[in-house]
Amino acid sequence: MTTTTDVVLVGGGVMSATLGVILRELDPSLHITLVERLDHVAHESTDGWNNAGTGHAGYCELNYTPEDEHGNVSIERAQQINEAFEVSLQLWSYLVRKGELSPRDFIHPTPHQSFVWGEEGVSFLKKRHQMMSAHHLFRDMEFTEDPRVLEDWMPLITDGRDPMEKVAATRVRYGADVDFGSLTRALVAYLESKPNFELLLNHPVTSFNQNENGRWRVSTRNGKTGESRKLRADFVFIGAGGGALPLLQKTGIPESKGFGGFPVSGQWLVCRKPEVVERHNSKVYGKAPVGAPPMSVPHLDTRIINGEPALLFGPFAGFTTKFQKAGSFLDLFSSVRSGNFSSMFGAGMSNMDLTRYLIGEVFQSPEERIDSLRNYYPRAKYHDWTLQHAGKRVQVIKKDAQGRGVLQFGTEVVAASDGSLAALLGASPGASTAANAMIDVLQRCFPEKMSDSGDWTRRLKEIIPSHGRSLIDDEALLREIRTYTLDTLKLDE
């Protein structure tokens, strides 16, 4: 069976759903087909239990503001992430105003806080606050070393702590907890309510072929019946989380050469005990241990997943060869190609300390995990917490300017030179910046429509009011946009 469509979205996560919604708003006549290998959308990396749920805005994540050997704190990465998150907030606000989303179903006001202890940690946080609060993006960030203020901000963390210990914290009160699983299901439901959209569940992609006219044939197989189906499309997007790299390699586009993946697993400690959960309403991030990857920065989080509140602590990273929770232990080995062997080998050799750290995390005892939690919650009781597996994260390996393989933490858009296909690789900040990443895909793959005079640019400015302007440079624009999004999404309550 062969079907003709305009756009094929591979992967039923937040990236594909976001791109599908934006395309639907820009051109309702487009025929869009979303293909997912599992029997539900948002079942892998996007699922609420498989990610941190932090609306990553750079407020509390200390790894986004590194300190160099001279003690200088850089905030550029945090600025970029904050601006990108504001783009997502604008898209969600637009859909809320249209009546297509309800904020209480997927996003909840949750202060974003950073917490440190010891002279070195307090000195770093104080410098970080001074740098960040001087910029309008972070002007509302508060800093304190006052035990009474800390007790109000984070009662679990101060309860039972040595009163002589030197501690400090920062807070932005209008941070967010985002259930990206619920959000994605709502976005897909919106697409299903519109014409010219088809959702194919239980349909893993088996191959990609491009003809001489540039059109793609995407071959799938019904996981229940075994029936083959082919989709002919002008544009293909691969947003399959950890599965994106193997799928990108199947396309054979020259731009995919040299890319590899480094999979990292994760686990959470979870508490659902009401008397504990009710005493903590924030996301509290600390400093990562030396050698830890960014995804394992410790944090004690309020989470609301599928409407149910819980506390999560972690994640505890680990070494894996799987690219997805429902993947195979052969994923890493089968991703090795002649074109990426040197970059993967080079990245592996230069990150042996990271590998040893991850393997060590795998063999942590339950008592050691609870001891880590007690750095943040001194009175934590062993029997109040259970261990739950998080999603897999495949970090990008690519060649640098010197042709050496490097491990890159973040996301990477890989697009064919003719604009007919794009894929998103990588992890954090990931889902939080989905709208900004998908606009990047459109700019790279549809340059004429996305030009200053293009049809889509005018429409996009109605959806994303800040589009084409800089929230980093324009303070008045930031104030206007933030007032709009915080009010619409009920984050300033």
C-alpha positions as CSV (number, residue, x, y, z in Angstrom):
1,M,0.0,0.0,0.0
2,T,1.4,3.4,-1.0
3,T,0.1,6.7,0.3
4,T,1.0,10.2,-0.9
5,T,1.4,12.9,1.8
6,D,3.2,16.3,2.1
7,V,5.0,15.7,5.4
8,V,6.1,12.6,7.3
9,L,6.9,13.1,10.9
10,V,8.8,10.1,12.3
11,G,8.5,9.6,16.1
12,G,5.5,10.4,18.3
13,G,7.3,12.7,20.8
14,V,7.2,16.4,21.6
15,M,9.4,17.4,18.7
16,S,7.3,15.9,16.0
17,A,4.1,17.0,17.6
18,T,5.4,20.6,17.9
19,L,6.5,20.7,14.3
20,G,3.2,19.2,13.2
21,V,1.2,21.9,15.1
22,I,3.4,24.7,13.7
23,L,3.1,23.4,10.2
24,R,-0.7,23.0,10.6
25,E,-1.0,26.7,11.7
26,L,1.2,27.9,8.9
27,D,-0.5,26.0,6.1
28,P,-3.7,24.1,7.0
29,S,-3.7,22.6,3.5
30,L,-0.7,20.4,4.2
31,H,-1.2,16.7,4.4
32,I,0.7,15.5,7.5
33,T,1.4,11.9,8.6
34,L,2.9,11.0,12.0
35,V,4.5,7.6,12.3
36,E,5.2,6.0,15.7
37,R,6.7,2.6,16.3
38,L,5.0,2.1,19.7
39,D,1.3,1.8,20.4
40,H,1.1,5.3,22.1
41,V,2.5,8.7,21.4
42,A,4.8,10.2,24.0
43,H,5.8,6.8,25.3
44,E,9.6,7.1,25.2
45,S,11.8,10.2,26.0
46,T,8.8,12.5,26.1
47,D,6.9,10.5,28.8
48,G,6.6,12.3,32.1
49,W,8.5,9.7,34.0
50,N,11.4,9.6,31.4
51,N,12.5,13.3,31.7
52,A,13.1,15.9,34.4
53,G,9.9,17.9,33.6
54,T,11.8,21.1,34.2
55,G,10.8,23.9,32.0
56,H,14.5,24.6,31.3
57,A,14.9,28.3,31.4
58,G,18.4,28.6,32.8
59,Y,17.2,29.8,36.1
60,C,18.3,27.0,38.4
61,E,20.5,24.7,36.2
62,L,24.0,25.4,37.3
63,N,25.7,23.5,34.5
64,Y,24.4,26.1,32.1
65,T,26.6,28.8,33.8
66,P,30.1,27.3,33.9
67,E,32.9,28.8,36.0
68,D,36.4,29.0,34.4
69,E,39.7,28.5,36.1
70,H,39.9,32.2,36.9
71,G,36.6,32.2,38.7
72,N,34.6,33.9,35.9
73,V,31.0,32.7,35.4
74,S,29.6,32.6,31.9
75,I,25.8,33.1,31.5
76,E,25.6,33.1,27.6
77,R,24.3,29.5,27.5
78,A,21.7,30.3,30.1
79,Q,20.6,33.3,28.1
80,Q,20.2,31.2,24.9
81,I,18.2,28.6,26.7
82,N,16.0,31.1,28.5
83,E,15.2,32.8,25.2
84,A,14.4,29.5,23.5
85,F,12.1,28.4,26.4
86,E,10.2,31.7,26.0
87,V,9.5,30.7,22.4
88,S,7.9,27.5,23.6
89,L,5.9,29.4,26.2
90,Q,4.6,31.7,23.4
91,L,3.5,28.7,21.3
92,W,1.7,27.1,24.2
93,S,0.1,30.5,25.1
94,Y,-1.2,30.9,21.5
95,L,-2.8,27.5,21.7
96,V,-4.3,28.2,25.1
97,R,-5.8,31.5,23.8
98,K,-7.3,29.5,20.9
99,G,-8.9,27.0,23.3
100,E,-6.8,24.1,22.1
101,L,-4.8,23.6,25.3
102,S,-5.6,23.9,29.0
103,P,-2.5,25.0,31.0
104,R,-3.6,23.1,34.1
105,D,-3.4,19.9,32.1
106,F,0.4,20.1,31.4
107,I,2.1,23.0,33.1
108,H,2.2,24.1,36.7
109,P,3.9,27.1,38.5
110,T,6.9,25.7,40.3
111,P,9.7,27.9,41.6
112,H,13.1,27.2,40.2
113,Q,15.8,27.2,42.8
114,S,19.5,26.5,43.1
115,F,21.1,25.3,46.3
116,V,24.7,25.0,47.4
117,W,26.7,24.5,50.5
118,G,30.3,25.2,51.6
119,E,32.5,28.2,51.0
120,E,33.3,27.4,47.4
121,G,29.7,26.7,46.5
122,V,28.3,29.8,48.1
123,S,31.0,31.9,46.4
124,F,30.1,30.5,43.0
125,L,26.4,31.0,43.5
126,K,26.8,34.6,44.7
127,K,28.9,35.4,41.5
128,R,26.4,33.6,39.4
129,H,23.5,35.6,40.8
130,Q,25.4,38.9,40.4
131,M,26.0,38.2,36.7
132,M,22.6,36.9,36.0
133,S,20.4,39.4,37.9
134,A,22.2,42.2,36.1
135,H,20.6,41.0,32.8
136,H,16.9,41.6,32.2
137,L,16.2,38.0,31.5
138,F,17.1,37.1,35.1
139,R,16.3,40.3,36.9
140,D,13.7,38.7,39.1
141,M,16.2,36.1,40.5
142,E,16.5,36.3,44.3
143,F,19.6,35.3,46.4
144,T,19.8,34.5,50.0
145,E,22.0,33.0,52.7
146,D,19.4,33.8,55.4
147,P,18.4,30.5,57.2
148,R,14.9,31.9,57.8
149,V,14.3,32.7,54.1
150,L,15.7,29.3,53.1
151,E,13.3,27.6,55.5
152,D,10.4,29.4,53.7
153,W,11.7,28.6,50.2
154,M,12.7,24.9,50.8
155,P,11.5,23.5,54.1
156,L,12.5,19.9,53.4
157,I,16.1,20.9,52.6
158,T,16.6,23.0,55.7
159,D,14.8,20.6,58.1
160,G,17.5,18.7,60.1
161,R,20.4,20.6,58.5
162,D,23.4,21.7,60.6
163,P,22.7,25.3,61.5
164,M,26.4,26.1,61.3
165,E,26.7,24.9,57.7
166,K,27.3,27.6,55.2
167,V,24.5,27.5,52.5
168,A,23.0,29.7,49.9
169,A,20.2,29.6,47.3
170,T,18.7,31.5,44.4
171,R,15.0,31.5,43.4
172,V,12.9,32.5,40.4
173,R,9.3,32.1,41.6
174,Y,7.6,31.7,38.2
175,G,9.5,28.6,37.1
176,A,7.5,25.7,35.7
177,D,7.0,22.0,36.0
178,V,6.0,20.6,32.6
179,D,4.3,17.2,31.9
180,F,5.7,16.9,28.4
181,G,3.8,13.6,28.0
182,S,0.4,15.2,28.6
183,L,1.4,18.2,26.5
184,T,2.4,15.9,23.5
185,R,-0.8,13.9,23.8
186,A,-2.8,17.2,23.7
187,L,-0.9,18.4,20.7
188,V,-1.5,15.2,18.8
189,A,-5.2,15.2,19.7
190,Y,-5.3,18.8,18.3
191,L,-3.8,17.5,15.0
192,E,-6.2,14.6,14.9
193,S,-9.1,17.0,15.2
194,K,-8.0,18.7,11.9
195,P,-8.3,17.5,8.4
196,N,-5.4,16.2,6.3
197,F,-3.7,14.4,9.3
198,E,-3.1,10.7,9.9
199,L,-1.5,9.0,12.9
200,L,0.1,5.6,12.3
201,L,0.8,3.8,15.6
202,N,2.7,0.5,15.8
203,H,4.4,1.4,12.5
204,P,8.2,1.2,12.8
205,V,10.1,2.7,9.8
206,T,12.1,0.2,7.9
207,S,13.8,2.3,5.2
208,F,14.1,5.6,3.4
209,N,14.6,6.1,-0.3
210,Q,14.8,9.4,-2.3
211,N,14.0,9.5,-6.0
212,E,15.5,11.7,-8.7
213,N,12.9,14.4,-8.1
214,G,13.9,14.7,-4.4
215,R,10.7,13.1,-3.0
216,W,11.1,10.5,-0.2
217,R,9.6,7.1,0.1
218,V,9.3,6.1,3.7
219,S,8.7,2.4,4.2
220,T,6.9,1.2,7.4
221,R,5.6,-2.1,8.7
222,N,2.4,-2.6,10.8
223,G,3.7,-4.1,14.0
224,K,0.4,-6.0,14.6
225,T,-0.4,-7.3,11.1
226,G,3.0,-7.3,9.5
227,E,1.5,-5.3,6.5
228,S,4.0,-3.0,4.7
229,R,3.1,0.5,3.9
230,K,5.0,3.2,1.9
231,L,4.6,6.9,2.3
232,R,5.6,9.3,-0.4
233,A,6.4,12.8,0.8
234,D,8.2,16.0,-0.1
235,F,9.5,16.5,3.5
236,V,10.5,14.1,6.2
237,F,11.3,15.0,9.8
238,I,12.9,12.5,12.2
239,G,12.2,13.4,15.8
240,A,12.5,9.9,17.4
241,G,14.6,10.7,20.5
242,G,17.3,8.1,21.0
243,G,16.0,6.3,17.8
244,A,16.8,9.3,15.6
245,L,20.4,8.5,14.9
246,P,19.8,5.0,13.5
247,L,16.9,6.3,11.4
248,L,19.0,9.2,10.1
249,Q,21.7,6.7,9.1
250,K,19.1,4.8,7.1
251,T,18.4,7.9,5.0
252,G,22.0,7.8,3.6
253,I,22.2,11.6,3.3
254,P,25.8,12.9,3.2
255,E,25.1,15.2,6.1
256,S,24.6,12.2,8.4
257,K,28.2,11.0,8.0
258,G,30.4,11.4,11.0
259,F,27.6,11.6,13.6
260,G,27.5,9.1,16.4
261,G,25.7,8.6,19.7
262,F,26.7,8.1,23.3
263,P,23.8,6.6,25.3
264,V,23.3,7.5,29.0
265,S,20.7,5.8,31.2
266,G,19.1,7.3,34.3
267,Q,17.1,6.5,37.4
268,W,15.0,8.5,39.8
269,L,14.2,8.1,43.5
270,V,10.5,8.7,43.8
271,C,8.4,9.7,46.8
272,R,4.6,9.7,46.7
273,K,4.0,10.0,50.5
274,P,1.6,13.0,50.8
275,E,3.0,14.5,54.0
276,V,6.4,14.7,52.3
277,V,5.3,15.7,48.9
278,E,3.1,18.6,50.3
279,R,6.1,20.2,52.0
280,H,8.1,20.8,48.8
281,N,6.8,22.9,46.0
282,S,9.9,23.7,43.8
283,K,12.7,22.4,41.7
284,V,15.9,22.6,43.5
285,Y,19.1,22.1,41.5
286,G,22.6,21.6,42.9
287,K,26.1,21.3,41.4
288,A,27.0,18.1,39.5
289,P,29.7,15.8,40.8
290,V,33.0,16.1,39.0
291,G,32.9,14.1,35.8
292,A,29.1,13.8,35.7
293,P,27.3,14.5,32.5
294,P,24.8,17.4,32.4
295,M,21.8,15.2,32.5
296,S,22.8,13.9,36.0
297,V,22.9,17.3,37.8
298,P,21.2,16.4,41.1
299,H,17.8,18.0,41.7
300,L,14.9,17.5,44.1
301,D,11.7,18.2,42.1
302,T,8.0,18.7,42.6
303,R,6.4,16.8,39.7
304,I,2.8,16.5,38.5
305,I,2.6,13.7,36.0
306,N,-0.8,12.7,34.6
307,G,-2.4,14.9,37.3
308,E,-0.6,13.0,40.2
309,P,1.9,14.9,42.5
310,A,5.2,13.3,43.5
311,L,8.7,14.2,44.4
312,L,11.7,13.0,42.3
313,F,15.3,13.1,43.2
314,G,18.2,12.4,40.7
315,P,18.7,11.5,38.1
316,F,21.4,8.8,38.8
317,A,23.1,8.4,35.5
318,G,24.5,5.1,34.2
319,F,26.2,3.4,31.3
320,T,24.0,1.6,28.7
321,T,24.2,0.5,25.1
322,K,20.5,1.0,24.5
323,F,19.3,4.1,22.6
324,Q,15.8,3.8,24.0
325,K,14.1,2.1,27.0
326,A,12.2,-0.2,24.5
327,G,15.4,-0.6,22.5
328,S,18.1,-3.2,22.1
329,F,21.4,-3.7,23.9
330,L,22.9,-3.8,20.3
331,D,21.8,-0.3,19.5
332,L,25.2,1.3,20.2
333,F,27.2,-1.3,18.3
334,S,24.9,-1.3,15.3
335,S,25.2,2.5,15.0
336,V,28.9,2.3,14.2
337,R,29.6,3.0,10.5
338,S,32.8,3.5,8.5
339,G,31.9,7.2,8.4
340,N,31.6,7.7,12.1
341,F,34.0,5.1,13.5
342,S,36.9,7.6,14.0
343,S,34.7,10.2,15.6
344,M,33.1,7.6,18.0
345,F,36.4,6.1,18.8
346,G,38.0,9.5,19.4
347,A,35.2,10.6,21.6
348,G,35.3,7.4,23.6
349,M,39.0,7.6,24.2
350,S,38.8,11.2,25.4
351,N,35.9,10.5,27.7
352,M,37.1,7.5,29.6
353,D,36.6,9.4,32.9
354,L,33.0,9.9,32.0
355,T,32.5,6.2,31.1
356,R,34.1,5.1,34.4
357,Y,31.8,7.6,36.3
358,L,28.7,6.2,34.6
359,I,29.7,2.6,35.2
360,G,30.3,3.5,38.9
361,E,26.8,5.0,39.1
362,V,25.3,1.7,37.8
363,F,26.7,-0.1,40.8
364,Q,25.6,2.4,43.5
365,S,23.8,0.7,46.4
366,P,20.4,1.8,47.5
367,E,22.0,3.2,50.7
368,E,24.4,5.3,48.6
369,R,21.5,6.8,46.6
370,I,19.7,7.7,49.8
371,D,22.9,9.3,51.1
372,S,23.0,11.5,48.0
373,L,19.4,12.5,48.6
374,R,20.2,13.4,52.2
375,N,22.6,16.1,50.9
376,Y,19.3,17.8,49.9
377,Y,16.8,16.4,52.2
378,P,18.6,15.5,55.5
379,R,15.6,13.7,57.1
380,A,14.9,11.5,54.1
381,K,13.7,8.0,55.1
382,Y,14.8,5.0,53.1
383,H,11.3,3.4,52.9
384,D,9.6,6.5,51.6
385,W,11.4,6.3,48.3
386,T,11.4,3.9,45.4
387,L,13.7,3.6,42.4
388,Q,12.3,4.2,39.0
389,H,14.0,4.0,35.6
390,A,14.1,7.2,33.5
391,G,14.5,7.5,29.8
392,K,17.7,7.0,27.8
393,R,19.5,10.0,26.4
394,V,21.8,9.7,23.4
395,Q,24.4,12.5,23.5
396,V,25.7,13.6,20.1
397,I,29.2,12.6,18.9
398,K,30.5,14.7,16.0
399,K,33.7,15.8,14.4
400,D,35.2,19.2,15.4
401,A,37.0,21.6,13.1
402,Q,40.2,19.5,13.4
403,G,38.3,16.3,12.4
404,R,38.4,14.8,15.9
405,G,35.4,13.1,17.5
406,V,33.9,15.1,20.4
407,L,31.0,14.4,22.7
408,Q,28.5,17.2,22.6
409,F,25.9,17.9,25.3
410,G,22.8,19.5,23.8
411,T,20.7,19.2,20.6
412,E,21.7,19.2,17.0
413,V,19.6,19.7,13.8
414,V,20.9,17.7,10.9
415,A,19.3,18.7,7.5
416,A,19.8,17.5,4.0
417,S,21.2,20.1,1.6
418,D,18.1,20.2,-0.5
419,G,15.9,20.8,2.6
420,S,13.8,17.7,2.0
421,L,14.7,16.0,5.3
422,A,15.8,16.9,8.8
423,A,16.5,15.1,12.0
424,L,17.0,16.2,15.6
425,L,19.8,14.5,17.6
426,G,20.8,14.9,21.2
427,A,19.2,15.6,24.6
428,S,18.9,18.4,27.2
429,P,17.5,21.0,27.2
430,G,15.5,19.2,24.5
431,A,11.7,19.2,25.1
432,S,11.7,22.7,26.7
433,T,13.1,24.3,23.6
434,A,11.1,22.2,21.1
435,A,9.3,25.2,19.5
436,N,12.6,27.1,18.9
437,A,14.3,23.9,17.5
438,M,11.4,23.3,15.1
439,I,11.5,26.9,13.9
440,D,15.2,26.3,13.2
441,V,14.2,23.2,11.1
442,L,11.7,25.3,9.1
443,Q,14.3,28.0,8.5
444,R,16.8,25.5,7.2
445,C,14.4,23.4,5.1
446,F,12.0,26.0,3.9
447,P,14.1,29.1,3.4
448,E,11.9,30.8,0.9
449,K,8.7,30.5,2.9
450,M,10.7,31.5,6.1
451,S,12.4,34.6,4.5
452,D,11.5,38.1,5.8
453,S,8.9,38.4,3.0
454,G,7.8,34.7,3.0
455,D,4.3,33.6,3.6
456,W,5.1,31.7,6.8
457,T,7.0,34.5,8.5
458,R,4.0,36.8,8.8
459,R,1.9,34.0,10.2
460,L,4.6,32.9,12.5
461,K,4.8,36.3,14.1
462,E,1.1,36.0,15.1
463,I,1.9,32.6,16.8
464,I,5.3,33.6,18.3
465,P,5.2,37.4,18.8
466,S,8.9,37.7,19.4
467,H,9.8,35.9,16.2
468,G,12.6,37.6,14.3
469,R,13.6,39.7,17.3
470,S,16.0,39.1,20.2
471,L,14.7,38.7,23.8
472,I,18.3,38.8,24.9
473,D,18.9,42.3,23.5
474,D,15.4,43.9,23.8
475,E,14.3,44.4,27.4
476,A,11.0,46.0,26.6
477,L,10.0,43.2,24.3
478,L,11.0,40.6,27.0
479,R,8.7,42.4,29.5
480,E,5.8,42.4,27.1
481,I,6.2,38.7,26.1
482,R,6.8,37.5,29.7
483,T,3.7,39.3,31.0
484,Y,1.7,37.7,28.2
485,T,2.9,34.1,28.7
486,L,3.0,34.1,32.5
487,D,-0.6,35.4,32.6
488,T,-1.9,33.0,29.9
489,L,-0.3,29.9,31.4
490,K,-1.1,30.9,35.0
491,L,2.6,30.7,36.0
492,D,2.6,33.9,38.1
493,E,0.1,32.8,40.7
